[in-house]
């Protein structure tokens, strides 16, 4: 009855979440399938056309649409239009909250740091964002600081204190990850204070973590089971023509120990994808088939959702496309696998469940 009441409340609009905490719950069987459906060069142009186009390619409705929300110039604004588009299309908005003022990788951001978030410099913007999310009339998934264990992003520990243990907080904890952990806790606490109870929180890490140093272990970033609902992973295959082919199962297996040492929360693949091989169009198709079957056939039982990164890639000549229709073989493989009943279109919503 509680889940039914929540679904009914979606039609009621503002204030629907004022009394009860609602989460995206893991499915009782199978796994959800969502996507980043090519939402533009800065990943935040969510349109009905893009969602319909992706759905037409796969033959299956999305459970969620994944897109970015950048704090450019340090300004924090709720992506109301994108969230409303998702609500109208009947998919959950899954927001990649990126705390940087400029989209420059592999260096400290000039405006937004984890310490400034901890010190409350962005509280006002976060409170406004939280109130808008609360009143949006839909469940929302949020990951703060995607791929946090990759030093290509400025919220990684390297740029916020690194491996030092004597300049912030607990002397047994590396300062850089500890600052991220505390910043994320503060974000979630602000949302709780504003009664934004319709948020599902994800910690998103990358199985290709960098640097591969002990202080950069995902457990040091983890805000705790009282804060986080899902563990999100990036698991990419070949990303550039010069890269080697690495299979999805082997990459995920190599990271399982870090997950097990951190939490038993359900896992979703927040981002996965692979590009073509110019000499053998069968390779991408085979990679996609094996990736999806490794989950659907039970090799990774704790993985309860996936998000395909349907992007043209980062090379202007189009030679590194992640699109599922980058070749007829790739599209056929993806479409065939995702058509299986195992892959779910609609999420299960309700109050948090106790283990």
Secondary structure, 3 states (H helix, E strand, C coil): CHHHHHHHHHHHCCCCCCCCCCEEECCCCCEEEEEECCCCCCCCCCCHHHHHHHHHHHCCCCCEEEEEEECHHHCCCCCHHHHHHHHHHCCEEEEEEECCCCCCCCCCCCCCCHHHHHCCCCHHHHHHHHHHHHCCCCCEEEEECCCCCECCCCCCHHHCCCCCCCCCCCCCCCHHHHHHHHHHHHHHHHHHHCCCCCEEEEEEEECCCECCCHHHCHHHCCCCCCCCCEEEEEEECCCCCCCCCCCHHHHHHHHHHHHHCCCCCEEEEEEEECCCCCCCCHHHHHHHHHHHHHHHCCCCCCEEEEEEECCCCCCCCCCCCCCCCCCHHHHHHHHHHHCCCCEECCCEEECCCCC
